[in-house]
Amino acid sequence: MTRKQAVEEIKKYIHWYNNERIQKKLGYLSPIQYRLKFTN
C-alpha cells in the first residue's frame, strides 16, 4: 500500500466514523446526526 492509498483509506474511515457509525450512547444516531439534532 502506498502512502497515498493509506491516506485515502484513513479519510474513508474518518468519514464512516463521523457520518455512518451509530452509537448507543447517542440514541442510536451517528455523531453527525446527533450534532444536527441539536443545531437545527
N, C-alpha and C positions, 0 to 999 in steps of 0.2 A: 504494500500500500504506500502510495506516495504521500508526501506532506499535504498536497492539495486535496487528495482524496480524503485524508484524515480530517482536514478542516471541514470539508463538505459533510462528512458523516457526523461530526460534532454539531454542526449547525442544524442538521436534521433532528438530532437527538434533543437539542435545546428547544427547537420548535415543538416537537412532540411533548416534551416535559411541561412546557408552559401552556400549550393550546389544546392538547388532546387527553392528557393523563388525568383521570378523575381521582379525587381524594375524598375519602370518607369524612375526614375532619372538616372539609369544606362543603359538606352537604351533598356529596357525590357530584361536585362540579369540578371543572378544570380550574387551575389558578386564574386564567384569563376570564372565564365565565364568572367566577366568584367576584373578581375585581369589578367587572362590568355591572354586576348585580347591584353594587353599592354606589356606582358613579353615575348611573342613569336615573 
